[in-house]
């Protein structure tokens, strides 16, 4: 495996933002030639499959500026500096949905776009949901509508491109597989 590694020769920060930093790196390829890599550094994120007792999935709909469209997604958000993923998952669930949970289980962590970004998303499933007496505040630049859908409705939202992001599609597919295995 070592024979496939790229050696970093230089790195220049092109942008430092609120959510991401962008670097231009010169690397030595395994064949000895050089190339450049545009690298997006991200602090990581969490996403939560919030599953009510009646098996409805709690989702949010929000406008996503990069796509210039509304999207239906599972609750999610970036990690704050030094924050543990489990704490971030609970925080995002509470902020975006007004629910807290009795059970929060880590399912998997995955890279979103490893060709150019180091964003690692930690996916959790939250069950034993309870409505919070005092709803947590959304981030000041965040506006969402709450949705609670069945698995069949979520699959339909994928078919009509209202669920159009990988983490949410992955979560719905996970629930579909879980349901199929439970029926065996």
Residue, then its C-alpha position, 0 to 999 in steps of 0.5 A: x500500500x505504501x507504493x500508492x502514497x503521495x508525498x506532500x511537497x508544499x502546501x499553501x492555504x488559499x482560503x480560511x472560512x467559517x466552515x472550511x479551509x482550502x489548500x493547494x498542495x504540490x505532491x510527488x506521485x508514486x511514479x516520481x512525477x508531481x501534481x497539484x491537489x486542491x484540498x478542502x479541510x472540514x472539522x467533521x460533521x454528524x447526522x442523525x436518523x431520528x426514529x419515532x416510536x411509530x417508526x416515522x423518521x424526523x427530517x428537516x426541509x431547508x433551502x441549500x444555497x449551493x444547489x439553489x433549492x429546497x432539500x429534505x434531510x436528516x438532522x445534521x451539522x458540523x462539529x464544533x472545535x473539540x466537540x465529541x461527535x455524540x454530543x454534536x449529534x444530540x445537540x443537532x437533534x435538539x436544535x433542528x427538531x425539538x426532540x431529545x432522545x433516550x437512546x443514541x447509537x453510532x452506526x458508521x462514519x464515512x467520508x463525503x468526498x474523499x477526492x478533494x475533502x476530508x469531511x468525516x460524517x458520523x451517523x447516529x440513530x436516535x430512538x426513544x424520542x421525547x419532545x423537549x419542553x423548551x426547544x433549543x435554538x437553531x443557529x442564527x442563519x439556519x431556517x428549517x421546517x420539520x417533517x415526519x415521514x414513513x419509510x415509504x414516504x422517504x423512499x418516494x422523496x428520494x424518487x422525486x429528488x426531494x431527498x437528494x443528498x448522500x447522508x440522507x439517502x444512506x440513512x433511508x437505505x439503512x432503515x430499509x435494510x434494517x426493516x427487511x432484516x427484522x421481517x425475516 
